[in-house]
Amino acid sequence: MPIVSCVVTTLPEKGKEVEKELLKIPGVEVYGGGIKEEENAYHIIVVLDAERYAELEQMEKDIKAIDGVLQLAVVEAHFLEEFEKIEEGEIYPINPFRGLRKAEKEAERAWLGEDENGEKEVH
């Protein structure tokens, strides 16, 4: 289970409002915030807790879409459990490049003049 601690930076006048909106996003835990006068910004400490990395990406999009959010900075990330589940075959990673190895092998065979069995083609 990926767990990521972050700091959400907002416009100073939107801080409390953003905290309330963050609480509506499943998997987001809000640990409080405060104004930084010298930076003219409001910082909110949050933890994102998800089953898979893809869910974290969606949380990030949802947070950045909140009115007043200036930045989302990752402080620490823990993905060990997700990797263990992948190794044990409990979950399967989503691979946007699925089929790439097969295409590479086909291109290599064509370059070398081999058929599907790796035998030299006779022309």
Buried (B, 14 or more C-beta within 10 A) or exposed (E): BBBBBBBBBBBBEBBEBBBEBBEEBEBBBBEEBEBEEEEEBBBBBBBBBBBBBEBBEBBBEBBEEBEBBBEBEEEEEEBEEBEEBBEEEEBEEEEEEEEEEEEEEEEEBEEEEBEEEEEEEEE
